[in-house]
Amino acid sequence: MSDWLEHSVQIEVPVPIDRVWNLWADLEQMPRWMKWIDSVKVLEEDPSLSRWKLSTGGLDFSWQSRILKQVQHQIIQWESVDGLPNRGAIRFYDRGTNGSIVKLTVGYLPPGFLRRLLDNSFIRRGVESSLQADMERFRDYATQAN
């Protein structure tokens, strides 16, 4: 059994796929809707790399991520290359005049002392609830910015 924890959430967004894609593809905007993300900085020397800072419950984490796959209007997939081990993908589904569906899948390997705590199903539901709230903030942000 892997020690990695994984969560998936999705949301319907009543805006065109172009708008949804452009917001997510601009990684530095992510702290506007992701509560625990303090900052994201895309590295000028290699735009496939970005530096992330996360803060939650008095704990701070940082890491550098690399975009592994990016297909416009379909997927942005990443994995960390240092710091907090994490990986994931954001997938986009065009619903035409009905807007878009955005699905976020995040996997991470928490430090040992947190792993035992986070494996608890109550904590797991809390993380997924927080990610869903982030997606709802994204929907509201995308709708207002449209």
Stockholm file with secondary structure:
# STOCKHOLM 1.0

chainA/1-146         MSDWLEHSVQIEVPVPIDRVWNLWADLEQMPRWMKWIDSVKVLEEDPSLSRWKLSTGGLDFSWQSRILKQVQHQIIQWESVDGLPNRGAIRFYDRGTNGSIVKLTVGYLPPGFLRRLLDNSFIRRGVESSLQADMERFRDYATQAN
#=GR chainA/1-146 SS CCSCEEEEEEEEESSCHHHHHHHHHSGGGGGGTCTTEEEEEECTTCTTEEEEEEEETTEEEEEEEEEEEEETTTEEEEEEEEESCEEEEEEEEECGGGCEEEEEEEEECCCHHHHHHHTSHHHHHHHHHHHHHHHHHHHHHHHHHC
#=GC SS_cons         CCSCEEEEEEEEESSCHHHHHHHHHSGGGGGGTCTTEEEEEECTTCTTEEEEEEEETTEEEEEEEEEEEEETTTEEEEEEEEESCEEEEEEEEECGGGCEEEEEEEEECCCHHHHHHHTSHHHHHHHHHHHHHHHHHHHHHHHHHC
//
